Amino acid sequence: MGLPSAAEGIAYHGSQLTITRIITVLGTAALTTRVYTLNLMQFVMVFSIAVGQGTQIAVGHLVGAGDNEKAYKTCIRSLKYAIAVAVAIAGVFAFFSEQLLGIFTDDRAIIEMGSSLLLIAIILEPGRVFNIVIINALRAAGDARFPVIMGIISMWGIGVVLSYFLGVACGLGLIGVWIAFAGDEWFRGIAMLLRWRSRIWYKMAFVKNQNIEMTA
């Protein structure tokens, strides 16, 4: 489980590094706006990450106890709460975007562009929540390879490719890059939800428990 999780992290940071290189083509102002906007979006992600980690612990405990159905419902319930809060926080940040971005800069062009990105984040963040919560639950259930495979396909095939196509080739700039982010998060998020609802991980959880018992 550790190696697939590490591979997913490498793929993510590699794709983000590549996208940052793409953004440098758009100019210094675009790169600066990205930094300021992502700093604010980190606060939106904090709750989702916390819920994801808590869900992972709860699901791992329930799967270990053999109560897969309760583990399934726990993940879905956590997902609903996390989405509601993420959308609410993203909405607040979008509403006060000018004041928040004004903490970092007085440049109107950066503030206006950053405000547009925070508005897109209201759509982007729910997709990210799907990934954070469900991927943690899948790992806890022993299904660690699927998120890695889908992550590599989506982060590079959608995130990186669309960032260049929409941001540079189509001339949408950072707006195009953020749309690509949203496309990547939602594609992976829906894939993770379908995987969780398929209950394929039931078999993996059984194998995981058998291995633990044999080791013990």
mmCIF file of the C-alpha atoms, coordinates in Angstrom:
data_MODEL
# 
_entry.id   MODEL 
# 
loop_
_atom_site.group_PDB 
_atom_site.id 
_atom_site.type_symbol 
_atom_site.label_atom_id 
_atom_site.label_alt_id 
_atom_site.label_comp_id 
_atom_site.label_asym_id 
_atom_site.label_entity_id 
_atom_site.label_seq_id 
_atom_site.pdbx_PDB_ins_code 
_atom_site.Cartn_x 
_atom_site.Cartn_y 
_atom_site.Cartn_z 
_atom_site.occupancy 
_atom_site.B_iso_or_equiv 
_atom_site.pdbx_formal_charge 
_atom_site.auth_seq_id 
_atom_site.auth_comp_id 
_atom_site.auth_asym_id 
_atom_site.auth_atom_id 
_atom_site.pdbx_PDB_model_num 
ATOM 1   C CA . MET A 1 1   ? 0.000   0.000   0.000   1.00 0.00 ? 1   MET A CA 1 
ATOM 2   C CA . GLY A 1 2   ? 2.884   2.348   0.719   1.00 0.00 ? 2   GLY A CA 1 
ATOM 3   C CA . LEU A 1 3   ? 4.438   2.110   -2.746  1.00 0.00 ? 3   LEU A CA 1 
ATOM 4   C CA . PRO A 1 4   ? 1.212   2.870   -4.669  1.00 0.00 ? 4   PRO A CA 1 
ATOM 5   C CA . SER A 1 5   ? 0.499   5.802   -2.359  1.00 0.00 ? 5   SER A CA 1 
ATOM 6   C CA . ALA A 1 6   ? 3.996   7.159   -2.951  1.00 0.00 ? 6   ALA A CA 1 
ATOM 7   C CA . ALA A 1 7   ? 3.613   6.673   -6.697  1.00 0.00 ? 7   ALA A CA 1 
ATOM 8   C CA . GLU A 1 8   ? 0.412   8.709   -6.648  1.00 0.00 ? 8   GLU A CA 1 
ATOM 9   C CA . GLY A 1 9   ? 2.184   11.512  -4.799  1.00 0.00 ? 9   GLY A CA 1 
ATOM 10  C CA . ILE A 1 10  ? 5.047   11.494  -7.284  1.00 0.00 ? 10  ILE A CA 1 
ATOM 11  C CA . ALA A 1 11  ? 2.619   11.605  -10.215 1.00 0.00 ? 11  ALA A CA 1 
ATOM 12  C CA . TYR A 1 12  ? 0.710   14.497  -8.634  1.00 0.00 ? 12  TYR A CA 1 
ATOM 13  C CA . HIS A 1 13  ? 3.734   16.636  -7.832  1.00 0.00 ? 13  HIS A CA 1 
ATOM 14  C CA . GLY A 1 14  ? 5.256   15.838  -11.220 1.00 0.00 ? 14  GLY A CA 1 
ATOM 15  C CA . SER A 1 15  ? 2.102   17.008  -12.982 1.00 0.00 ? 15  SER A CA 1 
ATOM 16  C CA . GLN A 1 16  ? 1.939   20.162  -10.850 1.00 0.00 ? 16  GLN A CA 1 
ATOM 17  C CA . LEU A 1 17  ? 5.566   20.946  -11.661 1.00 0.00 ? 17  LEU A CA 1 
ATOM 18  C CA . THR A 1 18  ? 4.808   20.549  -15.357 1.00 0.00 ? 18  THR A CA 1 
ATOM 19  C CA . ILE A 1 19  ? 1.712   22.756  -15.109 1.00 0.00 ? 19  ILE A CA 1 
ATOM 20  C CA . THR A 1 20  ? 3.747   25.400  -13.288 1.00 0.00 ? 20  THR A CA 1 
ATOM 21  C CA . ARG A 1 21  ? 6.179   25.345  -16.197 1.00 0.00 ? 21  ARG A CA 1 
ATOM 22  C CA . ILE A 1 22  ? 3.222   25.864  -18.552 1.00 0.00 ? 22  ILE A CA 1 
ATOM 23  C CA . ILE A 1 23  ? 2.030   28.814  -16.475 1.00 0.00 ? 23  ILE A CA 1 
ATOM 24  C CA . THR A 1 24  ? 5.437   30.488  -16.740 1.00 0.00 ? 24  THR A CA 1 
ATOM 25  C CA . VAL A 1 25  ? 4.729   30.817  -20.468 1.00 0.00 ? 25  VAL A CA 1 
ATOM 26  C CA . LEU A 1 26  ? 1.760   33.014  -19.532 1.00 0.00 ? 26  LEU A CA 1 
ATOM 27  C CA . GLY A 1 27  ? 3.985   35.504  -17.755 1.00 0.00 ? 27  GLY A CA 1 
ATOM 28  C CA . THR A 1 28  ? 5.086   36.605  -14.287 1.00 0.00 ? 28  THR A CA 1 
ATOM 29  C CA . ALA A 1 29  ? 1.671   38.006  -13.354 1.00 0.00 ? 29  ALA A CA 1 
ATOM 30  C CA . ALA A 1 30  ? 0.016   34.653  -14.071 1.00 0.00 ? 30  ALA A CA 1 
ATOM 31  C CA . LEU A 1 31  ? 2.559   32.790  -11.965 1.00 0.00 ? 31  LEU A CA 1 
ATOM 32  C CA . THR A 1 32  ? 2.127   35.249  -9.094  1.00 0.00 ? 32  THR A CA 1 
ATOM 33  C CA . THR A 1 33  ? -1.658  34.964  -9.282  1.00 0.00 ? 33  THR A CA 1 
ATOM 34  C CA . ARG A 1 34  ? -1.389  31.181  -9.151  1.00 0.00 ? 34  ARG A CA 1 
ATOM 35  C CA . VAL A 1 35  ? 0.703   31.341  -5.977  1.00 0.00 ? 35  VAL A CA 1 
ATOM 36  C CA . TYR A 1 36  ? -1.649  33.754  -4.187  1.00 0.00 ? 36  TYR A CA 1 
ATOM 37  C CA . THR A 1 37  ? -4.768  31.850  -5.237  1.00 0.00 ? 37  THR A CA 1 
ATOM 38  C CA . LEU A 1 38  ? -3.412  28.444  -4.239  1.00 0.00 ? 38  LEU A CA 1 
ATOM 39  C CA . ASN A 1 39  ? -2.387  29.849  -0.851  1.00 0.00 ? 39  ASN A CA 1 
ATOM 40  C CA . LEU A 1 40  ? -6.017  30.789  -0.230  1.00 0.00 ? 40  LEU A CA 1 
ATOM 41  C CA . MET A 1 41  ? -7.356  27.526  -1.603  1.00 0.00 ? 41  MET A CA 1 
ATOM 42  C CA . GLN A 1 42  ? -5.215  25.631  0.905   1.00 0.00 ? 42  GLN A CA 1 
ATOM 43  C CA . PHE A 1 43  ? -7.568  26.867  3.623   1.00 0.00 ? 43  PHE A CA 1 
ATOM 44  C CA . VAL A 1 44  ? -10.512 25.412  1.704   1.00 0.00 ? 44  VAL A CA 1 
ATOM 45  C CA . MET A 1 45  ? -8.725  22.067  1.465   1.00 0.00 ? 45  MET A CA 1 
ATOM 46  C CA . VAL A 1 46  ? -7.862  21.807  5.162   1.00 0.00 ? 46  VAL A CA 1 
ATOM 47  C CA . PHE A 1 47  ? -11.307 20.560  6.208   1.00 0.00 ? 47  PHE A CA 1 
ATOM 48  C CA . SER A 1 48  ? -11.501 18.069  3.346   1.00 0.00 ? 48  SER A CA 1 
ATOM 49  C CA . ILE A 1 49  ? -8.088  16.655  4.236   1.00 0.00 ? 49  ILE A CA 1 
ATOM 50  C CA . ALA A 1 50  ? -9.081  16.352  7.891   1.00 0.00 ? 50  ALA A CA 1 
ATOM 51  C CA . VAL A 1 51  ? -12.311 14.542  6.982   1.00 0.00 ? 51  VAL A CA 1 
ATOM 52  C CA . GLY A 1 52  ? -10.409 12.297  4.586   1.00 0.00 ? 52  GLY A CA 1 
ATOM 53  C CA . GLN A 1 53  ? -7.921  11.276  7.257   1.00 0.00 ? 53  GLN A CA 1 
ATOM 54  C CA . GLY A 1 54  ? -10.668 10.698  9.800   1.00 0.00 ? 54  GLY A CA 1 
ATOM 55  C CA . THR A 1 55  ? -12.634 8.637   7.293   1.00 0.00 ? 55  THR A CA 1 
ATOM 56  C CA . GLN A 1 56  ? -9.560  6.553   6.548   1.00 0.00 ? 56  GLN A CA 1 
ATOM 57  C CA . ILE A 1 57  ? -9.184  5.693   10.232  1.00 0.00 ? 57  ILE A CA 1 
ATOM 58  C CA . ALA A 1 58  ? -12.887 4.887   10.635  1.00 0.00 ? 58  ALA A CA 1 
ATOM 59  C CA . VAL A 1 59  ? -13.078 2.807   7.458   1.00 0.00 ? 59  VAL A CA 1 
ATOM 60  C CA . GLY A 1 60  ? -9.892  0.921   8.329   1.00 0.00 ? 60  GLY A CA 1 
ATOM 61  C CA . HIS A 1 61  ? -11.316 0.079   11.758  1.00 0.00 ? 61  HIS A CA 1 
ATOM 62  C CA . LEU A 1 62  ? -14.644 -1.091  10.324  1.00 0.00 ? 62  LEU A CA 1 
ATOM 63  C CA . VAL A 1 63  ? -13.059 -3.116  7.527   1.00 0.00 ? 63  VAL A CA 1 
ATOM 64  C CA . GLY A 1 64  ? -10.757 -4.732  10.053  1.00 0.00 ? 64  GLY A CA 1 
ATOM 65  C CA . ALA A 1 65  ? -13.832 -5.678  12.078  1.00 0.00 ? 65  ALA A CA 1 
ATOM 66  C CA . GLY A 1 66  ? -15.431 -7.191  8.974   1.00 0.00 ? 66  GLY A CA 1 
ATOM 67  C CA . ASP A 1 67  ? -18.239 -4.629  8.818   1.00 0.00 ? 67  ASP A CA 1 
ATOM 68  C CA . ASN A 1 68  ? -17.798 -3.597  5.185   1.00 0.00 ? 68  ASN A CA 1 
ATOM 69  C CA . GLU A 1 69  ? -21.321 -2.267  4.742   1.00 0.00 ? 69  GLU A CA 1 
ATOM 70  C CA . LYS A 1 70  ? -20.963 0.140   7.641   1.00 0.00 ? 70  LYS A CA 1 
ATOM 71  C CA . ALA A 1 71  ? -17.585 1.192   6.233   1.00 0.00 ? 71  ALA A CA 1 
ATOM 72  C CA . TYR A 1 72  ? -19.277 1.889   2.904   1.00 0.00 ? 72  TYR A CA 1 
ATOM 73  C CA . LYS A 1 73  ? -21.957 4.076   4.503   1.00 0.00 ? 73  LYS A CA 1 
ATOM 74  C CA . THR A 1 74  ? -19.415 5.885   6.688   1.00 0.00 ? 74  THR A CA 1 
ATOM 75  C CA . CYS A 1 75  ? -17.437 6.985   3.635   1.00 0.00 ? 75  CYS A CA 1 
ATOM 76  C CA . ILE A 1 76  ? -20.546 8.202   1.798   1.00 0.00 ? 76  ILE A CA 1 
ATOM 77  C CA . ARG A 1 77  ? -21.741 10.139  4.842   1.00 0.00 ? 77  ARG A CA 1 
ATOM 78  C CA . SER A 1 78  ? -18.335 11.754  5.326   1.00 0.00 ? 78  SER A CA 1 
ATOM 79  C CA . LEU A 1 79  ? -18.254 12.630  1.632   1.00 0.00 ? 79  LEU A CA 1 
ATOM 80  C CA . LYS A 1 80  ? -21.566 14.504  1.843   1.00 0.00 ? 80  LYS A CA 1 
ATOM 81  C CA . TYR A 1 81  ? -20.457 16.520  4.871   1.00 0.00 ? 81  TYR A CA 1 
ATOM 82  C CA . ALA A 1 82  ? -17.103 17.381  3.311   1.00 0.00 ? 82  ALA A CA 1 
ATOM 83  C CA . ILE A 1 83  ? -18.664 18.513  0.022   1.00 0.00 ? 83  ILE A CA 1 
ATOM 84  C CA . ALA A 1 84  ? -21.165 20.763  1.809   1.00 0.00 ? 84  ALA A CA 1 
ATOM 85  C CA . VAL A 1 85  ? -18.473 22.441  3.904   1.00 0.00 ? 85  VAL A CA 1 
ATOM 86  C CA . ALA A 1 86  ? -15.998 22.752  1.008   1.00 0.00 ? 86  ALA A CA 1 
ATOM 87  C CA . VAL A 1 87  ? -18.593 24.461  -1.188  1.00 0.00 ? 87  VAL A CA 1 
ATOM 88  C CA . ALA A 1 88  ? -19.592 26.783  1.649   1.00 0.00 ? 88  ALA A CA 1 
ATOM 89  C CA . ILE A 1 89  ? -16.003 27.820  2.414   1.00 0.00 ? 89  ILE A CA 1 
ATOM 90  C CA . ALA A 1 90  ? -15.134 28.190  -1.277  1.00 0.00 ? 90  ALA A CA 1 
ATOM 91  C CA . GLY A 1 91  ? -18.216 30.372  -1.695  1.00 0.00 ? 91  GLY A CA 1 
ATOM 92  C CA . VAL A 1 92  ? -17.179 32.626  1.182   1.00 0.00 ? 92  VAL A CA 1 
ATOM 93  C CA . PHE A 1 93  ? -13.664 32.949  -0.218  1.00 0.00 ? 93  PHE A CA 1 
ATOM 94  C CA . ALA A 1 94  ? -15.040 33.790  -3.667  1.00 0.00 ? 94  ALA A CA 1 
ATOM 95  C CA . PHE A 1 95  ? -17.368 36.415  -2.201  1.00 0.00 ? 95  PHE A CA 1 
ATOM 96  C CA . PHE A 1 96  ? -14.535 38.106  -0.292  1.00 0.00 ? 96  PHE A CA 1 
ATOM 97  C CA . SER A 1 97  ? -11.914 37.385  -2.961  1.00 0.00 ? 97  SER A CA 1 
ATOM 98  C CA . GLU A 1 98  ? -10.882 40.994  -3.516  1.00 0.00 ? 98  GLU A CA 1 
ATOM 99  C CA . GLN A 1 99  ? -10.318 41.623  0.174   1.00 0.00 ? 99  GLN A CA 1 
ATOM 100 C CA . LEU A 1 100 ? -8.407  38.348  0.623   1.00 0.00 ? 100 LEU A CA 1 
ATOM 101 C CA . LEU A 1 101 ? -6.194  38.820  -2.426  1.00 0.00 ? 101 LEU A CA 1 
ATOM 102 C CA . GLY A 1 102 ? -5.676  42.411  -1.356  1.00 0.00 ? 102 GLY A CA 1 
ATOM 103 C CA . ILE A 1 103 ? -3.690  41.060  1.583   1.00 0.00 ? 103 ILE A CA 1 
ATOM 104 C CA . PHE A 1 104 ? -0.962  40.000  -0.875  1.00 0.00 ? 104 PHE A CA 1 
ATOM 105 C CA . THR A 1 105 ? -1.036  42.671  -3.573  1.00 0.00 ? 105 THR A CA 1 
ATOM 106 C CA . ASP A 1 106 ? -2.501  45.954  -4.795  1.00 0.00 ? 106 ASP A CA 1 
ATOM 107 C CA . ASP A 1 107 ? -2.224  44.938  -8.448  1.00 0.00 ? 107 ASP A CA 1 
ATOM 108 C CA . ARG A 1 108 ? -5.774  45.105  -9.855  1.00 0.00 ? 108 ARG A CA 1 
ATOM 109 C CA . ALA A 1 109 ? -5.006  42.695  -12.692 1.00 0.00 ? 109 ALA A CA 1 
ATOM 110 C CA . ILE A 1 110 ? -3.839  40.015  -10.260 1.00 0.00 ? 110 ILE A CA 1 
ATOM 111 C CA . ILE A 1 111 ? -6.788  40.607  -7.917  1.00 0.00 ? 111 ILE A CA 1 
ATOM 112 C CA . GLU A 1 112 ? -9.323  40.371  -10.744 1.00 0.00 ? 112 GLU A CA 1 
ATOM 113 C CA . MET A 1 113 ? -7.760  37.230  -12.181 1.00 0.00 ? 113 MET A CA 1 
ATOM 114 C CA . GLY A 1 114 ? -7.446  35.642  -8.741  1.00 0.00 ? 114 GLY A CA 1 
ATOM 115 C CA . SER A 1 115 ? -11.102 36.451  -8.037  1.00 0.00 ? 115 SER A CA 1 
ATOM 116 C CA . SER A 1 116 ? -12.109 34.606  -11.206 1.00 0.00 ? 116 SER A CA 1 
ATOM 117 C CA . LEU A 1 117 ? -10.044 31.587  -10.151 1.00 0.00 ? 117 LEU A CA 1 
ATOM 118 C CA . LEU A 1 118 ? -11.628 31.522  -6.690  1.00 0.00 ? 118 LEU A CA 1 
ATOM 119 C CA . LEU A 1 119 ? -15.034 31.586  -8.354  1.00 0.00 ? 119 LEU A CA 1 
ATOM 120 C CA . ILE A 1 120 ? -14.092 28.533  -10.424 1.00 0.00 ? 120 ILE A CA 1 
ATOM 121 C CA . ALA A 1 121 ? -12.889 26.916  -7.191  1.00 0.00 ? 121 ALA A CA 1 
ATOM 122 C CA . ILE A 1 122 ? -16.520 26.610  -6.066  1.00 0.00 ? 122 ILE A CA 1 
ATOM 123 C CA . ILE A 1 123 ? -16.891 24.027  -8.840  1.00 0.00 ? 123 ILE A CA 1 
ATOM 124 C CA . LEU A 1 124 ? -13.387 22.599  -8.502  1.00 0.00 ? 124 LEU A CA 1 
ATOM 125 C CA . GLU A 1 125 ? -13.352 21.897  -4.757  1.00 0.00 ? 125 GLU A CA 1 
ATOM 126 C CA . PRO A 1 126 ? -16.237 19.358  -4.622  1.00 0.00 ? 126 PRO A CA 1 
ATOM 127 C CA . GLY A 1 127 ? -14.357 17.267  -7.191  1.00 0.00 ? 127 GLY A CA 1 
ATOM 128 C CA . ARG A 1 128 ? -11.249 17.447  -5.040  1.00 0.00 ? 128 ARG A CA 1 
ATOM 129 C CA . VAL A 1 129 ? -13.278 16.345  -2.017  1.00 0.00 ? 129 VAL A CA 1 
ATOM 130 C CA . PHE A 1 130 ? -14.320 13.159  -3.843  1.00 0.00 ? 130 PHE A CA 1 
ATOM 131 C CA . ASN A 1 131 ? -10.653 12.325  -4.348  1.00 0.00 ? 131 ASN A CA 1 
ATOM 132 C CA . ILE A 1 132 ? -9.436  13.187  -0.873  1.00 0.00 ? 132 ILE A CA 1 
ATOM 133 C CA . VAL A 1 133 ? -12.165 11.330  1.019   1.00 0.00 ? 133 VAL A CA 1 
ATOM 134 C CA . ILE A 1 134 ? -12.732 8.288   -1.189  1.00 0.00 ? 134 ILE A CA 1 
ATOM 135 C CA . ILE A 1 135 ? -9.088  7.640   -2.040  1.00 0.00 ? 135 ILE A CA 1 
ATOM 136 C CA . ASN A 1 136 ? -8.276  7.538   1.675   1.00 0.00 ? 136 ASN A CA 1 
ATOM 137 C CA . ALA A 1 137 ? -11.177 5.146   2.216   1.00 0.00 ? 137 ALA A CA 1 
ATOM 138 C CA . LEU A 1 138 ? -10.054 2.897   -0.651  1.00 0.00 ? 138 LEU A CA 1 
ATOM 139 C CA . ARG A 1 139 ? -6.550  2.727   0.768   1.00 0.00 ? 139 ARG A CA 1 
ATOM 140 C CA . ALA A 1 140 ? -7.938  1.795   4.174   1.00 0.00 ? 140 ALA A CA 1 
ATOM 141 C CA . ALA A 1 141 ? -9.904  -1.007  2.511   1.00 0.00 ? 141 ALA A CA 1 
ATOM 142 C CA . GLY A 1 142 ? -6.807  -2.331  0.750   1.00 0.00 ? 142 GLY A CA 1 
ATOM 143 C CA . ASP A 1 143 ? -7.606  -0.949  -2.710  1.00 0.00 ? 143 ASP A CA 1 
ATOM 144 C CA . ALA A 1 144 ? -4.526  1.224   -3.262  1.00 0.00 ? 144 ALA A CA 1 
ATOM 145 C CA . ARG A 1 145 ? -3.632  0.511   -6.895  1.00 0.00 ? 145 ARG A CA 1 
ATOM 146 C CA . PHE A 1 146 ? -6.774  1.809   -8.610  1.00 0.00 ? 146 PHE A CA 1 
ATOM 147 C CA . PRO A 1 147 ? -6.370  5.415   -7.358  1.00 0.00 ? 147 PRO A CA 1 
ATOM 148 C CA . VAL A 1 148 ? -2.775  5.415   -8.605  1.00 0.00 ? 148 VAL A CA 1 
ATOM 149 C CA . ILE A 1 149 ? -3.664  4.193   -12.091 1.00 0.00 ? 149 ILE A CA 1 
ATOM 150 C CA . MET A 1 150 ? -6.562  6.620   -12.454 1.00 0.00 ? 150 MET A CA 1 
ATOM 151 C CA . GLY A 1 151 ? -4.485  9.402   -10.947 1.00 0.00 ? 151 GLY A CA 1 
ATOM 152 C CA . ILE A 1 152 ? -1.690  9.048   -13.492 1.00 0.00 ? 152 ILE A CA 1 
ATOM 153 C CA . ILE A 1 153 ? -4.156  8.861   -16.387 1.00 0.00 ? 153 ILE A CA 1 
ATOM 154 C CA . SER A 1 154 ? -6.177  11.861  -15.209 1.00 0.00 ? 154 SER A CA 1 
ATOM 155 C CA . MET A 1 155 ? -3.493  14.145  -13.801 1.00 0.00 ? 155 MET A CA 1 
ATOM 156 C CA . TRP A 1 156 ? -1.343  13.858  -16.904 1.00 0.00 ? 156 TRP A CA 1 
ATOM 157 C CA . GLY A 1 157 ? -3.913  13.051  -19.588 1.00 0.00 ? 157 GLY A CA 1 
ATOM 158 C CA . ILE A 1 158 ? -6.414  15.694  -18.459 1.00 0.00 ? 158 ILE A CA 1 
ATOM 159 C CA . GLY A 1 159 ? -4.688  18.051  -16.021 1.00 0.00 ? 159 GLY A CA 1 
ATOM 160 C CA . VAL A 1 160 ? -1.445  18.634  -17.913 1.00 0.00 ? 160 VAL A CA 1 
ATOM 161 C CA . VAL A 1 161 ? -2.725  18.263  -21.473 1.00 0.00 ? 161 VAL A CA 1 
ATOM 162 C CA . LEU A 1 162 ? -5.803  20.439  -20.954 1.00 0.00 ? 162 LEU A CA 1 
ATOM 163 C CA . SER A 1 163 ? -3.786  23.065  -19.072 1.00 0.00 ? 163 SER A CA 1 
ATOM 164 C CA . TYR A 1 164 ? -1.596  23.582  -22.103 1.00 0.00 ? 164 TYR A CA 1 
ATOM 165 C CA . PHE A 1 165 ? -4.435  23.299  -24.615 1.00 0.00 ? 165 PHE A CA 1 
ATOM 166 C CA . LEU A 1 166 ? -6.863  25.654  -22.853 1.00 0.00 ? 166 LEU A CA 1 
ATOM 167 C CA . GLY A 1 167 ? -4.357  27.942  -21.168 1.00 0.00 ? 167 GLY A CA 1 
ATOM 168 C CA . VAL A 1 168 ? -1.819  28.408  -23.966 1.00 0.00 ? 168 VAL A CA 1 
ATOM 169 C CA . ALA A 1 169 ? -3.163  27.065  -27.263 1.00 0.00 ? 169 ALA A CA 1 
ATOM 170 C CA . CYS A 1 170 ? -6.682  28.487  -26.786 1.00 0.00 ? 170 CYS A CA 1 
ATOM 171 C CA . GLY A 1 171 ? -5.441  31.632  -25.067 1.00 0.00 ? 171 GLY A CA 1 
ATOM 172 C CA . LEU A 1 172 ? -7.601  31.314  -21.948 1.00 0.00 ? 172 LEU A CA 1 
ATOM 173 C CA . GLY A 1 173 ? -4.625  31.773  -19.641 1.00 0.00 ? 173 GLY A CA 1 
ATOM 174 C CA . LEU A 1 174 ? -5.048  30.850  -15.979 1.00 0.00 ? 174 LEU A CA 1 
ATOM 175 C CA . ILE A 1 175 ? -8.800  30.455  -16.472 1.00 0.00 ? 175 ILE A CA 1 
ATOM 176 C CA . GLY A 1 176 ? -8.053  27.592  -18.852 1.00 0.00 ? 176 GLY A CA 1 
ATOM 177 C CA . VAL A 1 177 ? -5.600  26.050  -16.399 1.00 0.00 ? 177 VAL A CA 1 
ATOM 178 C CA . TRP A 1 178 ? -8.169  26.179  -13.590 1.00 0.00 ? 178 TRP A CA 1 
ATOM 179 C CA . ILE A 1 179 ? -10.777 24.596  -15.855 1.00 0.00 ? 179 ILE A CA 1 
ATOM 180 C CA . ALA A 1 180 ? -8.258  21.831  -16.525 1.00 0.00 ? 180 ALA A CA 1 
ATOM 181 C CA . PHE A 1 181 ? -7.767  21.427  -12.754 1.00 0.00 ? 181 PHE A CA 1 
ATOM 182 C CA . ALA A 1 182 ? -11.514 21.077  -12.308 1.00 0.00 ? 182 ALA A CA 1 
ATOM 183 C CA . GLY A 1 183 ? -11.738 18.572  -15.164 1.00 0.00 ? 183 GLY A CA 1 
ATOM 184 C CA . ASP A 1 184 ? -8.992  16.448  -13.639 1.00 0.00 ? 184 ASP A CA 1 
ATOM 185 C CA . GLU A 1 185 ? -10.468 16.504  -10.132 1.00 0.00 ? 185 GLU A CA 1 
ATOM 186 C CA . TRP A 1 186 ? -14.000 15.710  -11.296 1.00 0.00 ? 186 TRP A CA 1 
ATOM 187 C CA . PHE A 1 187 ? -12.923 12.927  -13.659 1.00 0.00 ? 187 PHE A CA 1 
ATOM 188 C CA . ARG A 1 188 ? -10.919 11.219  -10.924 1.00 0.00 ? 188 ARG A CA 1 
ATOM 189 C CA . GLY A 1 189 ? -13.567 11.971  -8.323  1.00 0.00 ? 189 GLY A CA 1 
ATOM 190 C CA . ILE A 1 190 ? -16.354 10.325  -10.301 1.00 0.00 ? 190 ILE A CA 1 
ATOM 191 C CA . ALA A 1 191 ? -14.074 7.360   -11.041 1.00 0.00 ? 191 ALA A CA 1 
ATOM 192 C CA . MET A 1 192 ? -13.354 6.983   -7.300  1.00 0.00 ? 192 MET A CA 1 
ATOM 193 C CA . LEU A 1 193 ? -17.056 7.193   -6.428  1.00 0.00 ? 193 LEU A CA 1 
ATOM 194 C CA . LEU A 1 194 ? -17.938 4.531   -8.992  1.00 0.00 ? 194 LEU A CA 1 
ATOM 195 C CA . ARG A 1 195 ? -15.147 2.346   -7.644  1.00 0.00 ? 195 ARG A CA 1 
ATOM 196 C CA . TRP A 1 196 ? -16.385 2.741   -4.075  1.00 0.00 ? 196 TRP A CA 1 
ATOM 197 C CA . ARG A 1 197 ? -20.001 2.070   -5.038  1.00 0.00 ? 197 ARG A CA 1 
ATOM 198 C CA . SER A 1 198 ? -18.999 -1.037  -7.017  1.00 0.00 ? 198 SER A CA 1 
ATOM 199 C CA . ARG A 1 199 ? -17.849 -2.607  -3.724  1.00 0.00 ? 199 ARG A CA 1 
ATOM 200 C CA . ILE A 1 200 ? -14.988 -4.370  -5.515  1.00 0.00 ? 200 ILE A CA 1 
ATOM 201 C CA . TRP A 1 201 ? -12.887 -3.439  -2.530  1.00 0.00 ? 201 TRP A CA 1 
ATOM 202 C CA . TYR A 1 202 ? -14.931 -5.890  -0.416  1.00 0.00 ? 202 TYR A CA 1 
ATOM 203 C CA . LYS A 1 203 ? -12.799 -8.723  -1.818  1.00 0.00 ? 203 LYS A CA 1 
ATOM 204 C CA . MET A 1 204 ? -9.585  -6.778  -1.271  1.00 0.00 ? 204 MET A CA 1 
ATOM 205 C CA . ALA A 1 205 ? -10.595 -6.012  2.292   1.00 0.00 ? 205 ALA A CA 1 
ATOM 206 C CA . PHE A 1 206 ? -11.172 -9.735  2.870   1.00 0.00 ? 206 PHE A CA 1 
ATOM 207 C CA . VAL A 1 207 ? -7.744  -10.605 1.495   1.00 0.00 ? 207 VAL A CA 1 
ATOM 208 C CA . LYS A 1 208 ? -6.173  -7.849  3.594   1.00 0.00 ? 208 LYS A CA 1 
ATOM 209 C CA . ASN A 1 209 ? -7.783  -9.206  6.768   1.00 0.00 ? 209 ASN A CA 1 
ATOM 210 C CA . GLN A 1 210 ? -6.697  -12.753 5.911   1.00 0.00 ? 210 GLN A CA 1 
ATOM 211 C CA . ASN A 1 211 ? -3.109  -11.598 5.499   1.00 0.00 ? 211 ASN A CA 1 
ATOM 212 C CA . ILE A 1 212 ? -3.220  -9.758  8.817   1.00 0.00 ? 212 ILE A CA 1 
ATOM 213 C CA . GLU A 1 213 ? -4.561  -12.858 10.571  1.00 0.00 ? 213 GLU A CA 1 
ATOM 214 C CA . MET A 1 214 ? -1.867  -15.044 9.023   1.00 0.00 ? 214 MET A CA 1 
ATOM 215 C CA . THR A 1 215 ? 0.834   -12.598 10.064  1.00 0.00 ? 215 THR A CA 1 
ATOM 216 C CA . ALA A 1 216 ? -0.546  -12.456 13.583  1.00 0.00 ? 216 ALA A CA 1 
# 
